[in-house]
Structures are given as structure tokens and as C-alpha cells.
Amino acid sequence: MRRGKPTLEAATPKGASDPITAALKEIRDSLASDSSGALATYIPQLAKVDPGLFGLALATMDGRLYKAGDADVPFTLQSVSKPFVYALALADLGLDEVLSRVGVEPSGEAFNAISLEPGSGRPLNPMINAGAILTTSLVRASDPVARFERIRVVLSAFAGRRLEMDEAVFTSELETGDRNRALAWLMRNAGSLRCGVDETLDVYFRQCALLATAADVAVMAATLANGGVNPCTKAVVVPQPVAEHVLAVMASCGMYDSAGEWLLRVGLPAKSGVSGGLVAASPGQFGIGLFSPLLDAGGNSVRAAAASRRLAERFQLHLMHHPGRSAPVITRTGSALTLQSGRRRRRAERDVLQAHGDAIDVRSLQGDIEFAAAEVVLQSLGTVPAGARWRVLDLQGVSRLHPGAARMLDAAVLELGSRGVVVAVGDPHRRGLLPHAAVELPSPEEALEWCEDALLESHGASLAPDAALKPEAHDVLASLDEEARTVLGAAMPAQAWGRGDRVLAADDEVLLLLLSGRLGAYASGQAPDAAARRLGSVGAGTAVSRWRPLDDGRVSPTLVAELPCSGRLLRRVQQERLEREHPRVLARLWRQLASQQE
Ligand code: GLU
């Protein structure tokens, strides 16, 4: 088990001002007066519980906790422990080995039924007692004491805090648990239980007597819903496939003999226990923990089950629920003719892009992309406009690319490559979602810049990164006459910058004619680190002017050398001198700059 640094504390929203707490409270209040059902009495200690207790909690994938009622009152987990111990056995032994020892078929029978496969003695599933007892015996440990300690530690990791055991409930069940003893002996006799009966039951009864609150159980469920990572502590408790397998078995077998109706009506993987606890999860969304000790004839908590049903209805959480129509997955298609990157380019480059920009095709995607949306994207990717040789895939708006969908899209990227189309991905989240893309850059604009550079290079129109333009080849100076160039050449000293140097701060009053390299423009005041917003860039042969008269009043970005750069600078003093000594040259320079900015 890998434990990460806890970063996000489980925070309880104050008051009922938020709609989630309000819903939990409302559901609780509307069911509080239902005193039907009975306390479990076959473990005498459980009959001593206050039957009026009723708590609900919901934990999100960000580790936020919403609670109502007695959500902080501890109760013994009983069968709510089963999915989590099953998770541990799966993590220890792997699915196939565990499956060969404990089945996954719903028994349709009560929790303590003698549901063993004829012949092998293999219990039907791990959510009923027989299967759970056997599952407990599978947990890797050198002896029973170590086995229980591992179970306690892992269930505590699921909950995000150390869970203690209720000695009285443990002893009570140890003294009266003859039916479980009988089950264990039957399995032992059939050869399916390979450990001793007493030592196995000792560990099993202890695991059932672990104390947790509805809030703890909500976090335990949220850990399963979060792919095995505790959303509060960020600890990796079990591998993701294990969490998925456990949820699947909870969905089919978690609710004893009402598992089928539960799946039909509530549609969430869940597990109940005879102390009145109930755990349920919505994969990728949240976990809930409920506690109310009065049980129906099937052994499920009356109020906890009803509350789960209402929550699922209220928030439309049924697993089979149609998710509804989403916004289009493709938000933008175009080419470098119609969409511009954030690079300021010299005329020669602009001309090539104007003539050949349709060789770069841009697609922007958005939303949560699973199979159906990926299929739509595939259709669109398959139609490559004639002459397109580069394709920008803008994943900035993609909140999630389902792994299966990512494989589909990556296969399409590979196929495009075989047709000579190079794919550049723009993704600020740097998720590496499409490994066969030629490059992944931190924004769609940079991906487009990259493709533009490649297009320019293929037309011999790009400047080598280490090459510098002669001043007279600079767009601004090239359009002035010899005399003006000489005057300006004398007034504008040459300057060079190393990669990473801050070339112009927001408040510099200066004119820069860039002759080599490239500048990145960052939102004013930001350093160009990973978090800074890159607004665009400036290429050799173009000018940056920071003169108040030419400014449009916006705060200018900070310019940082992304490559070694050189250029000519005209500062305020030199400009004032030009104003006095060569006003006509200065006026022509202004005119040129103004036309460059059009
Ligand atoms: N310790 C209990 C038993 O084995 C758990 C049963 C349950 O919660 O369903 O009888």
C-alpha cells in the first residue's frame, strides 16, 4: 500500500446551506419517524443499540464530506466489512485465485445461508457469511493475529483513520456465533476452508466488530468509487481493477436476498450489515455511508435502504441511467488559414501560411469522452482534408478521456501517421493521452505554432533557430530607405538575451526589433513557469512596441526569451533624441509600426 501525503482535508460544509447537505437532512427527516423493523438480536450485544439512531454521510472524489443526523456515531461494521476484506484478498491473490476459492454468483438467500457449491464446497459469493469467512482466511498473513491486524490496517486506510474494535460485540458474537461455526465446519469438511475453523472465525468476528461511523463508511465507499485511492488521504489503498471488481460484486450480491430488487430500484453497488450499516458507491462520483439499526426481514436496515433509494432517485444515480445528451464533442474545426496561432510572424512567413495554411487542420474537442463520443471523433478524424499534412488536436476542453476511448483515438493518430499526417496535441493538463502523437504541447495555440513551424520549414521559409536576420531584412527596416536605416541603426544598439531571460517587462517603454530567436509572451507579472499563462509568442523579423501612444491601454505581457535572442532596442532617451534630430525618420518608423500592427 502506497501512502501519499494528505493534501485535501475532508471538510464538512457548514450548515445545510448547500443542496447536498440539505438533501441528506431532508431525506433523513422524512424517514426518521419510520420505526418499522427490528434490531438484530442473534448477536446479543447488537440488541443494546439505540434503535432511533440514524445517520447519513456522502464523501466526494475530492474528499469533501456531507453529513446528516448521527453520522459520527460509531457502529460495528459487521457485513459492511466484507467488500473491503474481499478487496484485500483480491489485492493479495489476484482475481483468478480468489475466484477459484469463492464464487461471485448471487445466492438469492439470506446472509447466513448455507450456500456452498455442491462437491467443491466453494461459497457462492464473498458478500454472504460463508464466502466472507472464506475470504477472511485468504488474507495473507503468517498467523491469525497478523491477519486481523492487516485487515484492521487496510480497512483503516479505506476509512482514512484508525478503526478500533468493539470488544463487547466481538465477545458476544464469539459466544453465540454457532451458525457461522457450522458454516465454517462445512467448508472445512468440503475442503474449501483450508485454515482452522476457530482461528478463521476469531479473525472474521473481529473484522465484523470493527467500529466505524457513517462518515467513515462514506469515505471507505468513496475510496472504492475513486479507483482504490482514498480521496481524503490520497493513499492508494488497493489497485484500481480491484476496486472495480469489488464494486461489481457488491452490485450483484451486496444486498443479501434483495440484491436483484436493489439493483433494479437503487442501481448502486452496496453492502448492508446486521448492525444497520449500509455502504454504497457511485463509481467516479461519491461514496455513501448510512446507519440505522432497525432491520427488515431480509436483514437490511429499513431506513438506510429507503434513504439510499431516495438519494439515488433525487440525484438520478442509477448505474443504468441514460446520462442524457451532451454538448457536441467537436467544438471547432478549421485550418491554419482561418485559425491563427499566437505567434507574431514576419511577412515572409505570413505569406507562406496564407498560401499553404490549409495543410494544417485543427480539431478542438470537449467534454467527457467515452466510447460514443470517441466514435464521433473517429469519424471526423478519418476525413482528412485534401492536402492536410498536419493536424492539431486541441484537448484543452476535454475533462476526461476514458482509457478505452483514448486507445481508439490513439489508433486513429497512428493511422493518420501512416497516411503522412503528423498530429500535434495541445493539452494544458499534459496528460499524455495520445502516445502516438508527434508532440504534446501545453496549449492548442502552441501545437498550432509547432505545426506552422513545420509547414514553414517544409517550404524553406523558416529561420534556423540559431540564425539571425540582417537588420535590413527585418520587416520594419526593410520598408524604410537607406538613410532612415542608417539613422535608426545608430540610434538602436544591438542586444542579445539568453534562453529564459526576461526581455521586456510589462512597464518597459521601448521598441524592440527582434532579429533572431523567439519570445514567449506571458500574462503580466507572471514568471514563465509551468503555471504561467502563455499568451502567445513573437518571432524574428517582427517588432514589439511598448510606446504609450501606440498602446491600446491594456497591460502589456512580459516577454521572455524562449530561444537565444538578439535584436535592436530603441529606448525612451534615444527616441526623444530622434524626435529632435530626425523627426521625419521617426514619423516614418511610427507609420511602419502602425501598419505592421494592422
Ligand atoms: N457478524 C455477522 C455474522 O456473521 C455479520 C452478518 C451481517 O452483517 O450480515 O453473522
Boltz pocket constraint, residues with backbone or C-beta under 6 A from the ligand:
constraints:
  - pocket:
      binder: B
      contacts: [[A, 77], [A, 78], [A, 79], [A, 80], [A, 111], [A, 112], [A, 129], [A, 173], [A, 180], [A, 204], [A, 205], [A, 208], [A, 272], [A, 273], [A, 274], [A, 275], [A, 299]]
      max_distance: 6.0
